[in-house]
Amino acid sequence: MIEVQTLSKRYGYFLALDSVSFSVEEGRVVGFLGPNGAGKTTTIRILTGYMPPTSGTARIAGHDVVTASLDARRQIGYLPEMVPLYPDMTLLG
């Protein structure tokens, strides 16, 4: 289960997320849609442990993404749109 409660993120004076709350039940498949600049990437980065929220909480399978980040990350898989591995991969011959 994913539980997000009043999640907010600021970059200086810019408010990227403003008190976002939602939950996803275990076993559900959902789409995370919205226009550019809506905060989708910021939310995913917080959920995957890439950055902390400014305020609010997020839990993955009961594990807080800030205080139990490793346990939370063990419960999810995430493949970003721009995969960071491909430029580093080489063929051995």
N, C-alpha and C positions, 0 to 999 in steps of 0.2 A: 504494500500500500504506500502511496505517496500522499503526504499531508503537508500542505503549505498554508501557513497562517500569517496574515498581515505582513507579507514579505515586502521589504523596500530596499532599494539600492540607490545611493547617491554617488555621483562622480563630481566632486566639488559641489557647485551650486546646482548642477543638473540632476533632476530626479528621473532616473531611468525606470524604476518600478515604484509604484505607489500603493502600498497595502494590498498586494495580490494575495488572494486566498482561494484554494481549491483542494480537492482530494480525488485520488484515483484508486479505486478498489483493486485488490490483488486479482490478477488474471485478466484485467481489462486491457484492451488496446485502444488508445486514444490518439487523436491528432491535436497538435498544438499550433493553432493557426492565428494569424493576425497580420496587419499591415507592417511594412518596414518601420522600425523604430518603436514598435509596441512593447518591447521588452522580452521577447521570446528567447533570444540568445542569452541575455543577462540571466533570465530565470534558469535556463538549462545550465549555464556555467555555475550558478549557485548550487543547483541540485547535484551536480557532478563533482563538486568540491574544488573547482578551479578558482573560485573567488568567494569570499564571505559576504553575507548580506549586511546592509547597514543596520537593519532592524527586522524583527519578525523571526519566525522559525520555519524550518523545513525538515521533514523526517522521511526517510526511506526505510520501509520495513521496520519502523519503530526506532531507527537510529538517527539521531540528530546529525545533520550534515556538517555542522561546525564542531561540536564536542565529541562526536564519534564518527568522524569523516571516513576513516578506513573501513569501518563496519558498514557504513552506508554505501560506500563505493563498491564493496564486495557484492552488493545486491543488485547492481545495475550494469548495463552495458551501454556504451555511448560511442558512436562513430560520427565525428563532426563532418560537416559538408566538405571542408578542405582538410583532407587527411594529412597529418604532419609526417607520416612515415615514408610516403612514396619518394620524395626527393632524396632521402637518406638510404634507400634500398639500392644495393648493387648486386650484380651477378658475379659469382665466383667461377672462374674457369680454368 
